[in-house]
Amino acid sequence: MGELKDDMISKCGMACNRCSWSHSVRATLQTEEEYTQFRKRCKAVLGYSPTTNVFQNCVGCQTPDEEIPEGAKIPLRNCLVRKCVDALGIENCAYCSRFPCGYIQMRGTEWNRENIEAKRGSLSEEDYLLFVEPFEGLNHLETVHRTISPDKIIQAITVPPLKLKVVDFPEAISLPEDETTAFRKLHTLLHSIKQSSLGLEDTDIYAQQQRLKKRMDILFRFLWICGRYGTHERENDHITVDSITYMDNRESEKALGDWKIVKDIVFKALSEFGIHVERVVITEDKKGGGETPGGYLRKEGWYMVMSLDDSQKGVLKALHTYANRLEKEYGKKAFTYFKNLDMHVLTR
């Protein structure tokens, strides 16, 4: 089995030797009872903890693939930072000319004191140092970066702009003018989303571009859920989606169950295009209403309402009609046509 060096810093800046999932931390806990108690404390602080054997005893992402124990799920061999750093032939992001790029600024601050305390309340210094500080990757990388001489910095490898498939709006649509106009507006709206960087910087860096691609997938799955499974209310021109329907139709985009992602990424991104979504909690209980203590959306007790700017009148009805026409015509392949903005189904 691979072993961790005492001072190992991961490619994204984590302190591998002090990570709760690491082989080195596991080795300091002599009994199963000690480890069980440690895991409970970790779960209470971070919301997650080491689980089965394949999700513990991590030997760190600096370990070559051939030395990672067989069957281990961590470190992640396909980690975006790992791929980016390895392509440059550097030890970690601190040696890159684009440090800190937009991706590592996000990745290196996901679990820091500010974020954890905002979610779970004040931390003791012991819990902070034991469970949170090892994940403050950006801080660690900045410390390393300050020690690197300019001649050791490696020029970043950039990638071409992201090209997402978009099918042109069909001209041969035999529909009333107002309906055709609404579908054309819908196509223009969805196209503008696909052309956007969604507020992300440094999308010419591999890891950040992959983040943009994933974020686009999440947004379009969300729009699909609303259009295909929501109910269009003509009187106020809203689409509503109940919680059970929403949670049951996320398919591979399970991140849409994380309230922070939905609120801070999906809602925020869509609002830039005049698409406004709010969650309405209808069950306030002692467990916290719409989400679990860990921030995951509950399956019951809320619904979402989508509306558009006044200038987009008729577009929500068009979204609902379009998604349902695709489902009827293409079945399981319908979402692919939706994501590609293929509206030729309207010509049939």
C-alpha positions in Angstrom: 0.0 0.0 0.0 1.2 3.5 -0.8 2.2 5.7 2.2 1.7 9.4 2.7 4.7 11.7 3.2 4.3 13.8 6.4 4.3 17.0 4.4 2.3 15.9 1.4 0.2 18.6 -0.2 -2.3 17.5 -2.8 -2.4 18.9 -6.3 -5.3 21.2 -5.3 -3.6 22.1 -2.0 -5.2 19.9 0.6 -3.0 18.7 3.5 -3.2 15.0 2.6 -1.5 13.8 5.7 -4.1 15.5 7.9 -7.2 14.8 5.8 -9.9 12.8 7.7 -10.1 10.3 4.8 -6.3 9.7 4.7 -4.3 6.6 5.4 -2.1 8.5 7.9 -5.0 9.7 10.0 -6.6 6.3 10.0 -3.3 4.8 11.2 -3.3 7.0 14.3 -6.7 5.6 15.5 -5.9 2.2 17.0 -9.3 0.7 17.6 -12.6 0.6 15.7 -14.3 2.4 18.5 -11.8 5.3 18.2 -12.4 5.5 14.5 -16.2 5.4 14.9 -16.1 8.3 17.3 -13.7 10.2 15.0 -16.1 9.6 12.1 -19.0 10.9 14.1 -17.2 14.1 14.9 -16.1 14.5 11.3 -19.8 14.1 10.1 -20.9 16.7 12.7 -18.4 19.3 11.4 -18.2 18.7 7.6 -21.5 16.9 7.0 -19.6 13.9 5.5 -17.2 11.3 6.9 -15.2 8.3 5.8 -17.5 5.4 5.2 -16.6 2.0 3.7 -13.1 0.8 3.2 -12.9 2.1 -0.3 -13.7 5.6 0.9 -11.0 5.8 3.6 -7.3 5.1 3.8 -6.6 7.5 0.9 -2.9 7.6 0.0 -3.2 11.0 -1.6 -3.4 12.2 -5.2 0.3 12.7 -5.5 0.6 8.9 -5.5 1.0 7.4 -9.0 -2.0 5.5 -10.3 -0.1 2.2 -10.2 0.6 2.6 -6.5 -3.0 3.4 -5.5 -4.5 0.3 -3.7 -6.7 -1.8 -6.0 -10.4 -1.0 -5.6 -9.8 2.3 -3.8 -12.3 5.0 -4.8 -10.1 7.8 -3.5 -7.9 9.6 -4.6 -10.0 10.3 -7.6 -8.0 9.3 -10.7 -10.2 11.5 -12.9 -10.0 14.6 -10.7 -10.0 17.7 -12.9 -7.2 19.4 -11.0 -5.1 16.2 -11.1 -5.5 16.1 -14.9 -4.7 19.8 -15.3 -1.6 19.6 -13.0 -0.3 16.4 -14.6 -0.6 17.8 -18.1 1.7 20.7 -17.0 4.1 18.3 -15.3 4.0 20.3 -12.0 3.6 19.2 -8.4 0.5 21.3 -7.7 -1.4 24.4 -8.8 1.0 26.8 -7.1 3.5 26.3 -9.9 1.1 27.3 -12.7 1.3 30.8 -14.3 -2.4 31.2 -14.0 -2.5 30.5 -10.3 -5.0 31.1 -8.7 -7.3 30.4 -11.6 -11.1 30.7 -11.2 -11.4 26.9 -10.7 -8.8 26.6 -7.9 -10.3 29.7 -6.2 -13.5 27.7 -6.0 -12.1 24.3 -5.3 -9.6 25.5 -2.7 -12.2 27.3 -0.6 -15.1 24.8 -0.6 -14.5 23.7 2.9 -13.0 26.5 4.9 -13.8 28.0 8.3 -16.1 30.7 6.9 -18.2 28.3 4.8 -18.5 25.6 7.5 -19.4 28.1 10.3 -21.9 29.8 8.1 -23.6 26.4 7.6 -23.2 24.8 11.1 -22.3 27.5 13.6 -19.1 28.4 15.5 -16.4 25.7 15.5 -14.0 25.0 18.4 -10.4 25.5 17.5 -9.8 21.8 17.9 -12.5 20.8 15.4 -11.3 23.5 13.0 -7.7 22.3 13.0 -8.6 18.7 12.9 -11.3 18.6 10.3 -11.5 21.9 8.4 -8.0 23.4 8.1 -6.6 20.4 6.1 -9.1 21.3 3.3 -8.2 25.0 3.0 -6.3 24.3 -0.1 -6.0 27.8 -1.5 -4.3 29.0 1.7 -1.8 26.1 1.5 -1.1 26.8 -2.2 -0.6 30.5 -1.6 2.0 29.6 1.0 3.8 27.4 -1.5 3.5 29.9 -4.3 5.3 32.6 -2.2 8.3 30.4 -2.0 8.6 29.6 -5.7 11.1 31.6 -7.8 9.8 33.0 -11.1 11.9 30.7 -13.2 10.1 27.7 -11.7 6.6 28.9 -12.7 5.3 26.9 -15.7 3.1 28.5 -18.4 -0.4 27.2 -18.3 -1.9 25.2 -21.1 -5.0 26.8 -22.5 -7.8 25.0 -24.3 -10.0 26.2 -27.2 -13.4 27.8 -26.4 -16.1 25.3 -25.3 -18.3 24.3 -28.3 -21.7 23.1 -27.4 -24.0 21.8 -30.0 -26.9 24.1 -31.1 -29.3 23.3 -33.8 -30.6 26.4 -35.7 -34.2 27.4 -35.3 -36.3 25.7 -38.1 -37.9 28.0 -40.6 -40.6 25.6 -41.8 -42.9 25.9 -38.8 -46.6 26.0 -39.7 -47.9 27.6 -36.5 -49.8 30.8 -35.7 -47.5 33.8 -35.7 -47.7 34.4 -31.9 -46.8 30.7 -31.2 -43.9 30.8 -33.6 -42.6 34.0 -32.1 -42.7 32.4 -28.6 -40.8 29.4 -29.7 -38.2 31.6 -31.5 -37.8 33.6 -28.3 -37.4 30.4 -26.3 -34.7 29.2 -28.8 -32.9 32.6 -28.5 -33.1 32.4 -24.7 -31.7 28.9 -24.5 -29.0 29.7 -27.1 -27.9 32.8 -25.1 -27.4 30.5 -22.0 -25.3 28.0 -24.0 -23.1 30.8 -25.4 -22.5 32.2 -21.9 -19.5 31.6 -19.5 -22.1 31.7 -16.7 -20.0 34.2 -14.8 -17.0 31.9 -14.7 -13.5 33.2 -15.3 -10.6 31.4 -16.8 -12.7 29.0 -18.9 -9.7 28.6 -21.2 -8.1 26.5 -18.4 -9.1 22.8 -18.7 -10.4 22.3 -15.2 -12.5 25.5 -15.3 -13.9 24.7 -18.7 -15.0 21.3 -17.5 -16.7 23.0 -14.6 -18.5 25.3 -17.1 -19.6 22.2 -19.1 -20.9 20.5 -16.0 -22.7 23.6 -14.8 -24.4 23.9 -18.2 -25.5 20.3 -17.9 -27.0 21.0 -14.5 -28.9 24.2 -15.8 -30.4 22.4 -18.8 -31.5 19.4 -16.7 -33.2 21.9 -14.3 -34.9 23.6 -17.2 -35.9 20.3 -18.6 -37.5 19.2 -15.3 -39.5 22.5 -15.2 -40.6 22.3 -18.8 -41.3 18.6 -19.0 -42.7 17.8 -15.6 -43.9 21.2 -14.3 -47.4 22.6 -14.6 -47.9 25.7 -16.7 -50.4 28.1 -15.1 -51.8 30.2 -17.8 -53.4 32.8 -15.6 -50.2 34.1 -14.1 -47.8 32.5 -16.7 -45.8 30.5 -14.2 -44.5 27.0 -14.1 -44.7 25.1 -10.9 -42.9 21.9 -10.0 -43.7 19.9 -6.8 -40.8 18.6 -4.7 -41.4 14.9 -5.3 -41.6 15.3 -9.1 -38.4 17.5 -9.0 -36.4 15.1 -6.9 -37.5 12.0 -8.9 -36.4 13.4 -12.3 -32.9 14.7 -11.7 -31.5 11.7 -13.5 -27.6 11.9 -13.3 -27.6 15.5 -12.0 -27.9 14.6 -8.4 -26.3 17.9 -7.5 -29.7 19.4 -8.1 -30.6 18.0 -4.7 -28.1 20.2 -3.0 -30.0 23.4 -1.9 -26.8 25.5 -1.9 -26.1 24.5 -5.5 -29.7 25.1 -6.6 -29.9 28.5 -4.8 -26.5 29.9 -5.4 -25.7 28.5 -8.8 -28.9 27.5 -10.6 -31.2 30.3 -9.5 -28.5 32.9 -9.7 -27.3 31.9 -13.2 -30.8 31.7 -14.6 -31.8 35.1 -13.1 -29.1 36.7 -15.4 -31.2 35.6 -18.3 -34.5 36.9 -16.9 -35.6 33.4 -15.6 -36.7 33.7 -12.0 -37.2 30.7 -9.8 -38.1 30.6 -6.1 -38.7 27.7 -3.7 -41.8 27.8 -1.6 -41.7 25.8 1.6 -45.1 24.5 2.7 -44.0 22.3 5.5 -42.1 23.9 8.4 -41.2 21.2 10.9 -38.8 20.7 13.6 -36.3 19.2 11.2 -35.8 22.4 9.4 -38.4 22.6 6.6 -37.3 22.3 3.0 -33.8 20.9 3.5 -31.9 18.5 5.8 -29.3 19.8 8.3 -26.7 19.0 5.7 -28.4 21.2 3.2 -29.9 18.5 1.0 -33.4 19.1 -0.3 -36.1 17.1 1.3 -38.4 15.1 -1.0 -41.5 16.6 0.4 -42.8 19.9 1.8 -42.0 22.4 -0.9 -42.4 23.4 -4.6 -40.7 25.7 -7.1 -42.2 28.5 -9.2 -40.6 29.7 -12.4 -41.4 33.0 -14.0 -39.9 35.2 -16.8 -39.4 38.9 -17.4 -42.4 40.6 -19.0 -40.6 40.8 -22.3 -40.6 37.0 -22.5 -44.4 36.6 -22.6 -45.5 33.2 -23.9 -42.0 31.7 -23.6 -42.9 29.5 -20.5 -45.8 28.0 -22.3 -43.5 27.4 -25.3 -41.0 25.7 -22.9 -43.7 23.4 -21.5 -45.1 22.6 -25.0 -41.7 22.0 -26.5 -40.5 19.7 -23.8 -43.6 17.6 -23.9 -43.6 17.4 -27.7 -40.0 16.1 -27.5 -40.9 13.5 -24.9 -43.8 12.2 -27.0 -41.7 12.1 -30.1 -38.4 10.8 -28.8 -39.0 9.2 -25.4 -35.7 8.6 -23.6 -33.7 10.6 -26.2 -35.9 13.7 -25.7 -33.5 15.4 -23.3 -30.6 15.2 -25.8 -32.8 17.0 -28.4 -33.7 19.6 -25.8 -30.1 20.2 -24.7 -29.2 20.7 -28.4 -32.0 23.2 -28.9 -33.4 21.0 -31.7 -36.9 22.3 -32.4 -37.6 20.4 -35.6 -40.2 18.5 -33.7 -42.4 21.6 -34.1 -42.5 21.1 -37.9 -44.2 17.8 -37.7 
